[in-house]
Amino acid sequence: MRVVVKTAHLSREEWLKYRTTGIGGSDVSVIAGINPFKSVHQLWLEKTGQAEPDEGENEYTHFGTLLEPVVRKEFMERTGLKVRQKHMLLQSEDYPFMLADLDGVINDNGEPCIFEAKTASAYKQEVWEEGVPAPYILQVQHYMAVTGAKRTYIAALVGGNHFFYHMVERDEEMIGKIVAMEKYFWETHVLGGVEPVPDGSAATTDYFNSRFRISNGEVIELPEEALSICEEYEHISRQMKELETAKNAAANQLKSYLKEAEIGTVGDRKVVWKSISKTSVDTKRLKSEQPGIYADYLTQSSYRRLSVA
């Protein structure tokens, strides 16, 4: 690996600009289609200079940065391991498109290791109790591919009052897949300029719904390959309806066993059919009896609905 630039005195804008020169650790989960916040299309637009990097400061990133020294200090106190900060953007010599900006490094009995600090909401506590979330596994394996490190320690402050740390060993098989995936993305989509094929991730769905929220009313001719995609869409829609019917049939069979009972057990499984009360506003009555109040609280939203005929 080589040092691209020392980051200690870079502005956020300069740092983001350097990140567009290659693929960083947080980009891997986007390319893999498992990042809930960014689509591969957004990443492609950023890396090709068609859009500004969407890494703006918000409450989550602000407090994540603010609490990083706290996470690092707590990790050192609990483990006795010394974390040193490098403040450098690193580049793989074997794969120059691979970049790494590390939170820290550790000398673990003469073995150079990586340190990564995270913060997460309380909703992620169970995930961190079980291990390292998948996007971060990809991130640290990417870092180990760039640096040659054999292991990474990753620590997380969850919900502001739960602390976890895990060790992730270098996985050569996974690294091979990550390198191949990144190489294809970089050479085909970034250098080649080929737009990525949309995947089914929530981030990609949100991206298209947000970027093309308003239609212009025009009618256009789609490319020939869209015909097979229409057929696939209809085939999957039929399968979903059939599966929904089969699911309802299974549910009704279980209900027939439970009848008035709330909980049923069989083997190590538990079936719950619980009564739930919900409070809601009778909008039809409100509109009839208090039309003025009803009108004052009306809100309007718009969205585009896709249909294939």
C-alpha positions in Angstrom: 0.0 0.0 0.0 1.0 3.6 -0.4 -0.1 6.9 1.2 -2.3 9.0 -1.1 -2.6 11.9 1.2 -2.4 12.8 4.9 -5.9 13.6 6.1 -5.4 15.4 9.4 -5.7 18.9 8.0 -8.0 18.2 5.0 -11.3 20.0 4.8 -14.4 17.7 4.5 -14.8 18.8 0.9 -11.2 17.9 0.1 -11.5 14.6 1.8 -14.7 13.7 -0.1 -12.9 14.7 -3.4 -10.1 12.3 -2.7 -12.6 9.5 -2.0 -14.0 9.7 -5.5 -10.6 8.6 -6.9 -11.2 5.0 -5.8 -13.4 2.7 -3.7 -13.4 3.1 0.0 -14.5 0.7 2.7 -17.9 2.1 3.2 -18.6 1.8 -0.6 -18.3 -2.0 -0.6 -21.7 -2.7 0.9 -23.2 -0.3 -1.6 -21.7 -2.2 -4.5 -22.9 -5.5 -2.9 -26.4 -4.1 -2.7 -26.8 -4.4 1.1 -26.4 -0.8 2.1 -29.8 0.5 3.4 -28.8 4.2 2.8 -27.2 4.5 -0.6 -27.8 2.8 -4.0 -25.2 1.6 -6.4 -26.6 4.2 -8.9 -25.8 7.0 -6.4 -22.3 5.7 -5.9 -21.8 5.4 -9.7 -22.9 9.0 -10.2 -20.5 10.2 -7.5 -17.5 8.2 -8.7 -18.0 9.4 -12.3 -18.3 13.1 -11.2 -22.0 13.3 -12.3 -23.1 14.1 -8.7 -21.5 15.5 -5.6 -20.6 12.9 -3.0 -23.6 12.5 -0.7 -21.8 12.4 2.6 -23.3 15.5 4.1 -23.1 16.2 7.8 -26.2 15.2 9.8 -27.0 14.4 13.4 -26.0 10.8 13.0 -22.6 11.4 11.3 -21.9 14.4 13.6 -22.3 12.4 16.8 -20.6 9.4 15.3 -17.5 11.6 14.7 -17.8 13.2 18.1 -18.0 9.9 19.9 -15.2 8.1 18.0 -12.6 9.1 20.6 -14.9 7.9 23.4 -15.3 4.5 21.6 -11.5 4.3 21.0 -10.7 5.2 24.7 -13.2 2.7 26.1 -11.8 -0.1 23.8 -8.2 0.6 25.0 -9.3 0.5 28.7 -11.2 -2.7 28.3 -8.6 -4.6 26.2 -5.3 -3.0 27.2 -4.5 -2.6 23.5 -3.1 0.7 22.3 -4.9 2.3 19.3 -2.8 4.7 17.2 -4.4 7.1 14.7 -2.7 7.4 11.3 -4.8 10.2 9.5 -3.9 8.9 6.1 -5.7 7.8 3.0 -4.1 4.6 1.8 -4.1 2.9 -1.6 -3.6 -0.7 -2.5 -0.5 -1.1 -4.8 -2.0 -4.3 -6.3 -5.4 -2.8 -6.9 -5.1 1.0 -7.1 -8.9 1.5 -7.1 -9.0 0.3 -3.5 -8.7 3.0 -0.8 -8.7 2.8 3.0 -9.1 5.6 5.6 -8.6 3.8 8.9 -9.9 4.8 12.3 -6.7 3.4 13.9 -4.1 0.7 14.0 -3.0 -1.7 16.7 0.2 -3.5 17.4 -1.1 -6.8 18.8 2.0 -8.7 20.0 4.0 -7.6 17.0 1.1 -8.2 14.6 -0.2 -5.0 12.9 -4.0 -4.9 13.1 -6.8 -2.5 12.2 -9.2 -0.7 14.6 -12.6 0.5 13.5 -15.0 2.5 15.7 -18.8 2.6 15.2 -21.9 4.1 16.9 -25.4 2.7 16.4 -28.9 3.2 17.7 -30.5 1.2 20.5 -32.5 -0.7 17.8 -29.2 -2.4 16.7 -28.3 -3.8 20.1 -29.4 -7.4 19.3 -27.4 -7.3 16.0 -24.2 -6.2 17.8 -24.8 -8.8 20.5 -24.6 -11.5 17.8 -21.6 -10.1 16.0 -20.6 -7.5 13.4 -23.2 -6.4 10.9 -22.6 -7.6 7.3 -21.9 -4.1 5.8 -19.0 -3.6 8.4 -17.7 -7.1 7.7 -17.2 -6.1 4.1 -15.7 -2.8 5.1 -13.0 -4.3 7.3 -12.2 -7.1 4.9 -11.7 -4.4 2.3 -9.3 -2.6 4.7 -7.4 -5.8 5.3 -7.1 -6.3 1.5 -5.6 -2.8 1.2 -3.2 -3.0 4.2 -2.4 -6.7 4.4 -3.5 -6.9 8.0 -4.5 -10.3 9.4 -7.3 -9.1 11.8 -9.4 -6.1 12.7 -10.9 -5.1 16.0 -14.2 -3.3 15.7 -15.8 -1.5 18.6 -19.3 0.0 18.8 -21.2 2.2 21.2 -24.9 1.2 20.8 -27.7 3.3 22.1 -25.3 5.5 24.0 -24.9 3.0 26.8 -24.0 -0.4 25.5 -20.5 -1.2 24.4 -19.4 -4.1 22.2 -16.2 -5.1 20.5 -15.4 -8.0 18.2 -12.4 -9.3 16.4 -12.7 -10.1 12.7 -10.1 -12.4 11.1 -8.9 -11.9 7.6 -10.9 -14.0 5.2 -9.0 -14.6 1.9 -12.0 -16.1 0.1 -14.2 -13.2 1.0 -11.4 -10.7 0.0 -11.1 -12.4 -3.4 -14.8 -11.9 -4.0 -14.7 -8.3 -2.8 -11.7 -7.5 -5.0 -13.4 -9.0 -8.0 -16.7 -7.2 -7.3 -14.9 -3.8 -6.9 -12.7 -4.4 -9.9 -15.7 -5.0 -12.1 -17.6 -2.0 -10.7 -14.6 0.3 -11.2 -13.5 -0.9 -14.7 -17.0 -1.4 -16.1 -19.1 1.3 -14.5 -16.6 4.0 -13.5 -13.9 3.9 -16.1 -16.2 2.4 -18.8 -19.1 4.7 -18.0 -21.7 1.9 -18.1 -24.7 2.6 -15.9 -25.2 -0.2 -13.4 -28.2 -2.4 -13.8 -30.7 -1.5 -11.0 -30.9 -4.0 -8.2 -33.9 -4.7 -5.8 -32.4 -3.1 -2.7 -34.5 -0.6 -0.7 -31.8 2.0 -1.3 -32.1 1.7 -5.1 -35.9 1.8 -4.8 -35.8 5.0 -2.7 -33.2 6.5 -5.1 -35.5 6.1 -8.2 -38.6 7.1 -6.4 -36.9 10.3 -5.1 -34.9 11.3 -8.2 -37.7 10.8 -10.6 -40.6 11.7 -8.3 -42.5 13.8 -10.9 -43.5 12.5 -14.3 -43.5 14.9 -17.3 -46.4 13.2 -19.1 -44.4 12.2 -22.2 -44.6 8.9 -24.0 -41.3 7.3 -25.0 -40.2 4.1 -26.8 -38.4 1.7 -24.5 -35.4 -0.4 -25.6 -36.1 -3.9 -26.9 -34.8 -5.6 -23.8 -37.5 -3.9 -21.7 -40.0 -6.5 -23.2 -38.4 -9.4 -21.3 -38.3 -7.3 -18.1 -42.0 -6.7 -18.4 -42.6 -10.4 -18.8 -40.4 -11.1 -15.8 -42.3 -8.5 -13.7 -45.6 -10.1 -14.6 -44.3 -13.6 -13.8 -43.0 -12.5 -10.4 -46.3 -10.6 -9.6 -48.3 -13.8 -10.3 -45.9 -15.8 -8.1 -46.3 -13.3 -5.3 -50.1 -13.6 -5.5 -49.9 -17.4 -5.4 -47.5 -17.3 -2.4 -49.7 -14.8 -0.6 -52.7 -17.1 -1.1 -50.7 -20.1 0.2 -49.4 -18.0 3.2 -53.0 -17.1 4.1 -54.1 -20.7 3.8 -51.3 -21.8 6.2 -52.3 -18.9 8.6 -56.0 -20.0 8.5 -55.0 -23.6 9.3 -53.2 -22.4 12.4 -56.1 -20.2 13.4 -58.4 -23.2 13.1 -56.2 -25.0 15.7 -56.1 -22.0 18.0 -59.7 -20.9 17.9 -60.2 -18.7 21.0 -56.8 -19.6 22.4 -54.1 -16.8 22.2 -51.0 -18.9 22.1 -50.3 -22.4 20.8 -47.0 -24.4 21.1 -45.7 -27.3 19.1 -42.2 -28.6 19.5 -39.9 -25.5 19.9 -42.4 -23.2 18.0 -44.8 -20.8 19.4 -47.9 -19.5 17.5 -49.5 -16.3 18.7 -52.9 -15.0 17.6 -53.3 -12.0 19.8 -56.1 -9.4 20.1 -54.9 -5.9 19.3 -56.7 -2.6 19.9 -56.1 0.4 17.7 -57.3 4.0 17.9 -58.0 5.9 14.7 -59.9 8.9 13.5 -63.2 8.4 11.8 -62.3 10.7 8.8 -65.7 10.2 7.1 -67.6 11.4 10.2 -65.1 14.2 10.8 -65.6 15.5 7.2 -69.4 15.3 7.6 -69.7 17.0 11.0 -66.6 19.3 11.1 -65.7 20.1 7.5 -63.7 23.2 8.5 -61.5 21.3 10.9 -61.2 18.4 8.4 -60.0 20.8 5.7 -57.5 22.6 8.0 -55.7 19.3 8.7 -55.7 17.9 5.2 -52.3 17.2 3.7 -51.4 16.2 0.2 -48.7 13.9 -1.0 -47.9 12.5 -4.4 -46.0 9.5 -5.7 -45.7 7.5 -9.0 -47.3 4.1 -9.3 -45.7 1.6 -11.7 -48.0 -0.7 -13.7 -47.2 -3.1 -16.6 -49.9 -3.9 -19.1 
